[in-house]
């Protein structure tokens, strides 16, 4: 499983501490999400996505899940 959150965070030049500060989510929680040790809630996904200026689907879902979500909304 790839680590899209870490990749996108690094592309933005943002440390875990900076993301934590911007989102008010603990560094430990962000680390657990990045390591796939914890599943973020919908609100957490939206908060992180907003801080990284990305669509939550791009960060937290695989291609097959995105396709399924798109089919449901059509």
Biopython code that builds the backbone (N, CA, C, O; Angstrom):
import numpy as np
from Bio.PDB.StructureBuilder import StructureBuilder

atoms = [
    (1, "UNK", "N", (0.852, -1.184, 0.000)),
    (1, "UNK", "CA", (0.000, 0.000, 0.000)),
    (1, "UNK", "C", (0.897, 1.246, 0.000)),
    (1, "UNK", "O", (1.779, 1.393, 0.846)),
    (2, "UNK", "N", (0.659, 2.107, -0.936)),
    (2, "UNK", "CA", (1.491, 3.308, -0.999)),
    (2, "UNK", "C", (1.069, 4.299, 0.079)),
    (2, "UNK", "O", (0.029, 4.148, 0.721)),
    (3, "UNK", "N", (1.898, 5.303, 0.254)),
    (3, "UNK", "CA", (1.627, 6.281, 1.295)),
    (3, "UNK", "C", (1.409, 7.644, 0.654)),
    (3, "UNK", "O", (2.306, 8.487, 0.626)),
    (4, "UNK", "N", (0.194, 7.845, 0.137)),
    (4, "UNK", "CA", (-0.112, 9.078, -0.574)),
    (4, "UNK", "C", (-0.085, 10.302, 0.334)),
    (4, "UNK", "O", (0.354, 11.375, -0.079)),
    (5, "UNK", "N", (-0.548, 10.143, 1.558)),
    (5, "UNK", "CA", (-0.545, 11.294, 2.480)),
    (5, "UNK", "C", (0.872, 11.798, 2.691)),
    (5, "UNK", "O", (1.123, 12.997, 2.566)),
    (6, "UNK", "N", (1.792, 10.917, 3.006)),
    (6, "UNK", "CA", (3.182, 11.332, 3.227)),
    (6, "UNK", "C", (3.771, 11.951, 1.963)),
    (6, "UNK", "O", (4.448, 12.977, 2.029)),
    (7, "UNK", "N", (3.514, 11.330, 0.815)),
    (7, "UNK", "CA", (4.049, 11.837, -0.454)),
    (7, "UNK", "C", (3.548, 13.257, -0.732)),
    (7, "UNK", "O", (4.334, 14.142, -1.068)),
    (8, "UNK", "N", (2.255, 13.464, -0.593)),
    (8, "UNK", "CA", (1.682, 14.785, -0.870)),
    (8, "UNK", "C", (2.160, 15.809, 0.157)),
    (8, "UNK", "O", (2.454, 16.952, -0.190)),
    (9, "UNK", "N", (2.235, 15.398, 1.407)),
    (9, "UNK", "CA", (2.735, 16.307, 2.451)),
    (9, "UNK", "C", (4.167, 16.733, 2.132)),
    (9, "UNK", "O", (4.512, 17.909, 2.245)),
    (10, "UNK", "N", (4.995, 15.769, 1.733)),
    (10, "UNK", "CA", (6.383, 16.094, 1.389)),
    (10, "UNK", "C", (6.467, 16.965, 0.140)),
    (10, "UNK", "O", (7.306, 17.863, 0.071)),
    (11, "UNK", "N", (5.610, 16.711, -0.849)),
    (11, "UNK", "CA", (5.580, 17.556, -2.052)),
    (11, "UNK", "C", (5.273, 19.006, -1.697)),
    (11, "UNK", "O", (5.774, 19.928, -2.339)),
    (12, "UNK", "N", (4.461, 19.198, -0.689)),
    (12, "UNK", "CA", (4.103, 20.545, -0.219)),
    (12, "UNK", "C", (5.197, 21.142, 0.674)),
    (12, "UNK", "O", (5.107, 22.296, 1.095)),
    (13, "UNK", "N", (6.237, 20.334, 0.959)),
    (13, "UNK", "CA", (7.317, 20.819, 1.817)),
    (13, "UNK", "C", (6.860, 21.000, 3.253)),
    (13, "UNK", "O", (7.349, 21.879, 3.963)),
    (14, "UNK", "N", (5.913, 20.160, 3.680)),
    (14, "UNK", "CA", (5.317, 20.325, 4.997)),
    (14, "UNK", "C", (5.735, 19.166, 5.907)),
    (14, "UNK", "O", (5.620, 17.998, 5.538)),
    (15, "UNK", "N", (6.210, 19.503, 7.073)),
    (15, "UNK", "CA", (6.552, 18.476, 8.064)),
    (15, "UNK", "C", (5.278, 17.988, 8.743)),
    (15, "UNK", "O", (4.218, 18.602, 8.619)),
    (16, "UNK", "N", (5.398, 16.884, 9.456)),
    (16, "UNK", "CA", (4.255, 16.401, 10.242)),
    (16, "UNK", "C", (3.875, 17.450, 11.281)),
    (16, "UNK", "O", (2.692, 17.679, 11.534)),
    (17, "UNK", "N", (4.871, 18.081, 11.878)),
    (17, "UNK", "CA", (4.586, 19.117, 12.883)),
    (17, "UNK", "C", (3.797, 20.274, 12.286)),
    (17, "UNK", "O", (2.870, 20.786, 12.914)),
    (18, "UNK", "N", (4.160, 20.685, 11.080)),
    (18, "UNK", "CA", (3.455, 21.788, 10.419)),
    (18, "UNK", "C", (2.022, 21.378, 10.081)),
    (18, "UNK", "O", (1.089, 22.151, 10.297)),
    (19, "UNK", "N", (1.846, 20.176, 9.557)),
    (19, "UNK", "CA", (0.498, 19.697, 9.249)),
    (19, "UNK", "C", (-0.329, 19.608, 10.536)),
    (19, "UNK", "O", (-1.513, 19.943, 10.544)),
    (20, "UNK", "N", (0.292, 19.164, 11.599)),
    (20, "UNK", "CA", (-0.376, 19.081, 12.893)),
    (20, "UNK", "C", (-0.825, 20.465, 13.360)),
    (20, "UNK", "O", (-1.952, 20.640, 13.824)),
    (21, "UNK", "N", (0.052, 21.426, 13.233)),
    (21, "UNK", "CA", (-0.272, 22.793, 13.655)),
    (21, "UNK", "C", (-1.432, 23.355, 12.837)),
    (21, "UNK", "O", (-2.345, 23.970, 13.388)),
    (22, "UNK", "N", (-1.392, 23.142, 11.523)),
    (22, "UNK", "CA", (-2.434, 23.694, 10.645)),
    (22, "UNK", "C", (-3.788, 23.025, 10.839)),
    (22, "UNK", "O", (-4.828, 23.663, 10.677)),
    (23, "UNK", "N", (-3.777, 21.751, 11.182)),
    (23, "UNK", "CA", (-5.025, 21.003, 11.288)),
    (23, "UNK", "C", (-5.529, 20.854, 12.720)),
    (23, "UNK", "O", (-6.688, 20.504, 12.944)),
    (24, "UNK", "N", (-4.653, 21.122, 13.688)),
    (24, "UNK", "CA", (-4.959, 20.885, 15.099)),
    (24, "UNK", "C", (-5.215, 19.398, 15.371)),
    (24, "UNK", "O", (-5.983, 19.033, 16.261)),
    (25, "UNK", "N", (-4.546, 18.551, 14.575)),
    (25, "UNK", "CA", (-4.558, 17.100, 14.766)),
    (25, "UNK", "C", (-3.177, 16.734, 15.300)),
    (25, "UNK", "O", (-2.167, 17.225, 14.795)),
    (26, "UNK", "N", (-3.127, 15.886, 16.306)),
    (26, "UNK", "CA", (-1.835, 15.585, 16.925)),
    (26, "UNK", "C", (-0.855, 14.958, 15.925)),
    (26, "UNK", "O", (-1.250, 14.283, 14.974)),
    (27, "UNK", "N", (0.423, 15.204, 16.172)),
    (27, "UNK", "CA", (1.465, 14.593, 15.336)),
    (27, "UNK", "C", (1.361, 13.079, 15.390)),
    (27, "UNK", "O", (1.546, 12.403, 14.378)),
    (28, "UNK", "N", (1.067, 12.554, 16.554)),
    (28, "UNK", "CA", (0.948, 11.108, 16.718)),
    (28, "UNK", "C", (-0.178, 10.554, 15.849)),
    (28, "UNK", "O", (-0.026, 9.496, 15.239)),
    (29, "UNK", "N", (-1.293, 11.251, 15.791)),
    (29, "UNK", "CA", (-2.424, 10.802, 14.968)),
    (29, "UNK", "C", (-2.073, 10.840, 13.495)),
    (29, "UNK", "O", (-2.405, 9.914, 12.754)),
    (30, "UNK", "N", (-1.405, 11.902, 13.058)),
    (30, "UNK", "CA", (-1.014, 12.003, 11.649)),
    (30, "UNK", "C", (-0.031, 10.887, 11.299)),
    (30, "UNK", "O", (-0.136, 10.271, 10.239)),
    (31, "UNK", "N", (0.914, 10.634, 12.188)),
    (31, "UNK", "CA", (1.876, 9.550, 11.961)),
    (31, "UNK", "C", (1.157, 8.217, 11.843)),
    (31, "UNK", "O", (1.466, 7.429, 10.950)),
    (32, "UNK", "N", (0.202, 7.949, 12.728)),
    (32, "UNK", "CA", (-0.548, 6.699, 12.665)),
    (32, "UNK", "C", (-1.325, 6.577, 11.358)),
    (32, "UNK", "O", (-1.403, 5.493, 10.781)),
    (33, "UNK", "N", (-1.899, 7.679, 10.891)),
    (33, "UNK", "CA", (-2.619, 7.658, 9.616)),
    (33, "UNK", "C", (-1.648, 7.366, 8.477)),
    (33, "UNK", "O", (-1.939, 6.545, 7.608)),
    (34, "UNK", "N", (-0.499, 8.032, 8.477)),
    (34, "UNK", "CA", (0.493, 7.810, 7.422)),
    (34, "UNK", "C", (0.995, 6.369, 7.408)),
    (34, "UNK", "O", (1.256, 5.811, 6.343)),
    (35, "UNK", "N", (1.131, 5.771, 8.582)),
    (35, "UNK", "CA", (1.631, 4.397, 8.686)),
    (35, "UNK", "C", (0.522, 3.362, 8.529)),
    (35, "UNK", "O", (0.772, 2.160, 8.627)),
    (36, "UNK", "N", (-0.702, 3.826, 8.286)),
    (36, "UNK", "CA", (-1.870, 2.963, 8.133)),
    (36, "UNK", "C", (-2.171, 2.185, 9.412)),
    (36, "UNK", "O", (-2.735, 1.093, 9.363)),
    (37, "UNK", "N", (-1.792, 2.754, 10.554)),
    (37, "UNK", "CA", (-2.111, 2.159, 11.853)),
    (37, "UNK", "C", (-3.446, 2.667, 12.378)),
    (37, "UNK", "O", (-3.964, 2.160, 13.374)),
    (38, "UNK", "N", (-4.004, 3.675, 11.702)),
    (38, "UNK", "CA", (-5.259, 4.278, 12.140)),
    (38, "UNK", "C", (-6.024, 4.757, 10.910)),
    (38, "UNK", "O", (-5.442, 5.312, 9.977)),
    (39, "UNK", "N", (-7.328, 4.536, 10.925)),
    (39, "UNK", "CA", (-8.186, 5.017, 9.846)),
    (39, "UNK", "C", (-8.756, 6.371, 10.248)),
    (39, "UNK", "O", (-9.384, 6.485, 11.300)),
    (40, "UNK", "N", (-8.549, 7.400, 9.429)),
    (40, "UNK", "CA", (-9.077, 8.712, 9.794)),
    (40, "UNK", "C", (-10.590, 8.783, 9.602)),
    (40, "UNK", "O", (-11.151, 8.123, 8.728)),
    (41, "UNK", "N", (-11.224, 9.579, 10.419)),
    (41, "UNK", "CA", (-12.655, 9.837, 10.243)),
    (41, "UNK", "C", (-12.846, 10.723, 9.014)),
    (41, "UNK", "O", (-11.885, 11.261, 8.464)),
    (42, "UNK", "N", (-14.084, 10.862, 8.601)),
    (42, "UNK", "CA", (-14.384, 11.735, 7.461)),
    (42, "UNK", "C", (-13.971, 13.172, 7.715)),
    (42, "UNK", "O", (-13.426, 13.833, 6.831)),
    (43, "UNK", "N", (-14.229, 13.653, 8.918)),
    (43, "UNK", "CA", (-13.852, 15.033, 9.281)),
    (43, "UNK", "C", (-12.336, 15.189, 9.243)),
    (43, "UNK", "O", (-11.828, 16.199, 8.755)),
    (44, "UNK", "N", (-11.612, 14.196, 9.755)),
    (44, "UNK", "CA", (-10.147, 14.251, 9.739)),
    (44, "UNK", "C", (-9.639, 14.267, 8.306)),
    (44, "UNK", "O", (-8.722, 15.022, 7.984)),
    (45, "UNK", "N", (-10.223, 13.441, 7.442)),
    (45, "UNK", "CA", (-9.818, 13.429, 6.030)),
    (45, "UNK", "C", (-10.029, 14.802, 5.398)),
    (45, "UNK", "O", (-9.160, 15.308, 4.688)),
    (46, "UNK", "N", (-11.176, 15.390, 5.659)),
    (46, "UNK", "CA", (-11.464, 16.712, 5.088)),
    (46, "UNK", "C", (-10.522, 17.781, 5.631)),
    (46, "UNK", "O", (-10.067, 18.647, 4.884)),
    (47, "UNK", "N", (-10.232, 17.722, 6.918)),
    (47, "UNK", "CA", (-9.342, 18.703, 7.542)),
    (47, "UNK", "C", (-7.938, 18.611, 6.965)),
    (47, "UNK", "O", (-7.334, 19.631, 6.634)),
    (48, "UNK", "N", (-7.415, 17.399, 6.843)),
    (48, "UNK", "CA", (-6.071, 17.205, 6.279)),
    (48, "UNK", "C", (-6.056, 17.611, 4.815)),
    (48, "UNK", "O", (-5.123, 18.275, 4.364)),
    (49, "UNK", "N", (-7.080, 17.217, 4.071)),
    (49, "UNK", "CA", (-7.148, 17.550, 2.648)),
    (49, "UNK", "C", (-7.162, 19.052, 2.424)),
    (49, "UNK", "O", (-6.505, 19.564, 1.517)),
    (50, "UNK", "N", (-7.917, 19.753, 3.258)),
    (50, "UNK", "CA", (-7.979, 21.217, 3.138)),
    (50, "UNK", "C", (-6.614, 21.840, 3.411)),
    (50, "UNK", "O", (-6.196, 22.757, 2.704)),
    (51, "UNK", "N", (-5.919, 21.345, 4.433)),
    (51, "UNK", "CA", (-4.594, 21.879, 4.770)),
    (51, "UNK", "C", (-3.590, 21.624, 3.656)),
    (51, "UNK", "O", (-2.663, 22.409, 3.456)),
    (52, "UNK", "N", (-3.778, 20.515, 2.927)),
    (52, "UNK", "CA", (-2.858, 20.176, 1.826)),
    (52, "UNK", "C", (-3.369, 20.665, 0.471)),
    (52, "UNK", "O", (-2.711, 20.476, -0.551)),
    (53, "UNK", "N", (-4.545, 21.294, 0.470)),
    (53, "UNK", "CA", (-5.159, 21.816, -0.751)),
    (53, "UNK", "C", (-5.318, 20.726, -1.810)),
    (53, "UNK", "O", (-4.963, 20.907, -2.975)),
    (54, "UNK", "N", (-5.861, 19.592, -1.374)),
    (54, "UNK", "CA", (-6.089, 18.452, -2.267)),
    (54, "UNK", "C", (-7.466, 17.865, -2.015)),
    (54, "UNK", "O", (-8.041, 18.037, -0.940)),
    (55, "UNK", "N", (-7.983, 17.177, -3.004)),
    (55, "UNK", "CA", (-9.237, 16.449, -2.871)),
    (55, "UNK", "C", (-8.994, 15.253, -1.950)),
    (55, "UNK", "O", (-8.002, 14.546, -2.128)),
    (56, "UNK", "N", (-9.859, 15.009, -0.984)),
    (56, "UNK", "CA", (-9.651, 13.885, -0.067)),
    (56, "UNK", "C", (-9.533, 12.546, -0.782)),
    (56, "UNK", "O", (-8.806, 11.664, -0.325)),
    (57, "UNK", "N", (-10.239, 12.386, -1.899)),
    (57, "UNK", "CA", (-10.169, 11.123, -2.642)),
    (57, "UNK", "C", (-8.770, 10.879, -3.166)),
    (57, "UNK", "O", (-8.321, 9.736, -3.255)),
    (58, "UNK", "N", (-8.084, 11.947, -3.512)),
    (58, "UNK", "CA", (-6.723, 11.824, -4.036)),
    (58, "UNK", "C", (-5.744, 11.340, -2.968)),
    (58, "UNK", "O", (-4.768, 10.660, -3.285)),
    (59, "UNK", "N", (-5.994, 11.680, -1.730)),
    (59, "UNK", "CA", (-5.085, 11.340, -0.635)),
    (59, "UNK", "C", (-5.424, 9.999, -0.003)),
    (59, "UNK", "O", (-4.531, 9.200, 0.280)),
    (60, "UNK", "N", (-6.712, 9.747, 0.219)),
    (60, "UNK", "CA", (-7.100, 8.646, 1.091)),
    (60, "UNK", "C", (-7.700, 7.426, 0.403)),
    (60, "UNK", "O", (-7.917, 6.409, 1.061)),
    (61, "UNK", "N", (-7.974, 7.490, -0.892)),
    (61, "UNK", "CA", (-8.633, 6.371, -1.548)),
    (61, "UNK", "C", (-7.828, 5.871, -2.735)),
    (61, "UNK", "O", (-7.111, 6.636, -3.380)),
    (62, "UNK", "N", (-7.954, 4.583, -3.017)),
    (62, "UNK", "CA", (-7.295, 3.993, -4.180)),
    (62, "UNK", "C", (-8.164, 4.217, -5.409)),
    (62, "UNK", "O", (-9.321, 4.622, -5.298)),
    (63, "UNK", "N", (-7.609, 3.957, -6.559)),
    (63, "UNK", "CA", (-8.330, 4.140, -7.815)),
    (63, "UNK", "C", (-9.631, 3.373, -7.872)),
    (63, "UNK", "O", (-10.633, 3.911, -8.342)),
    (64, "UNK", "N", (-9.654, 2.125, -7.407)),
    (64, "UNK", "CA", (-10.870, 1.319, -7.471)),
    (64, "UNK", "C", (-11.959, 1.878, -6.557)),
    (64, "UNK", "O", (-13.139, 1.837, -6.905)),
    (65, "UNK", "N", (-11.575, 2.395, -5.400)),
    (65, "UNK", "CA", (-12.554, 2.993, -4.493)),
    (65, "UNK", "C", (-13.110, 4.267, -5.102)),
    (65, "UNK", "O", (-14.312, 4.518, -5.024)),
    (66, "UNK", "N", (-12.245, 5.077, -5.709)),
    (66, "UNK", "CA", (-12.693, 6.318, -6.347)),
    (66, "UNK", "C", (-13.680, 6.013, -7.459)),
    (66, "UNK", "O", (-14.703, 6.689, -7.577)),
    (67, "UNK", "N", (-13.392, 5.006, -8.276)),
    (67, "UNK", "CA", (-14.302, 4.638, -9.365)),
    (67, "UNK", "C", (-15.656, 4.217, -8.814)),
    (67, "UNK", "O", (-16.694, 4.582, -9.366)),
    (68, "UNK", "N", (-15.649, 3.450, -7.728)),
    (68, "UNK", "CA", (-16.901, 3.041, -7.103)),
    (68, "UNK", "C", (-17.683, 4.218, -6.568)),
    (68, "UNK", "O", (-18.906, 4.260, -6.702)),
    (69, "UNK", "N", (-16.999, 5.179, -5.964)),
    (69, "UNK", "CA", (-17.659, 6.374, -5.448)),
    (69, "UNK", "C", (-18.241, 7.198, -6.588)),
    (69, "UNK", "O", (-19.342, 7.733, -6.462)),
    (70, "UNK", "N", (-17.518, 7.306, -7.695)),
    (70, "UNK", "CA", (-18.000, 8.071, -8.832)),
    (70, "UNK", "C", (-19.242, 7.427, -9.428)),
    (70, "UNK", "O", (-20.162, 8.137, -9.835)),
    (71, "UNK", "N", (-19.293, 6.101, -9.490)),
    (71, "UNK", "CA", (-20.457, 5.400, -10.021)),
    (71, "UNK", "C", (-21.677, 5.643, -9.148)),
    (71, "UNK", "O", (-22.795, 5.732, -9.657)),
    (72, "UNK", "N", (-21.477, 5.750, -7.845)),
    (72, "UNK", "CA", (-22.580, 5.955, -6.917)),
    (72, "UNK", "C", (-23.169, 7.354, -7.033)),
    (72, "UNK", "O", (-24.350, 7.550, -6.747)),
    (73, "UNK", "N", (-22.368, 8.324, -7.446)),
    (73, "UNK", "CA", (-22.840, 9.699, -7.503)),
    (73, "UNK", "C", (-23.406, 10.072, -8.868)),
    (73, "UNK", "O", (-23.925, 11.175, -9.041)),
    (74, "UNK", "N", (-23.313, 9.177, -9.829)),
    (74, "UNK", "CA", (-23.810, 9.475, -11.186)),
    (74, "UNK", "C", (-25.271, 9.199, -11.277)),
    (74, "UNK", "O", (-25.870, 9.388, -12.336)),
]
sb = StructureBuilder()
sb.init_structure("model")
sb.init_model(0)
sb.init_chain("A")
sb.init_seg("    ")
for serial, (resi, resn, name, xyz) in enumerate(atoms, 1):
    if name == "N":
        sb.init_residue(resn, " ", resi, " ")
    sb.init_atom(name, np.array(xyz, "f"), 0.0, 1.0, " ", f" {name:<3s}", serial, name[0])
structure = sb.get_structure()
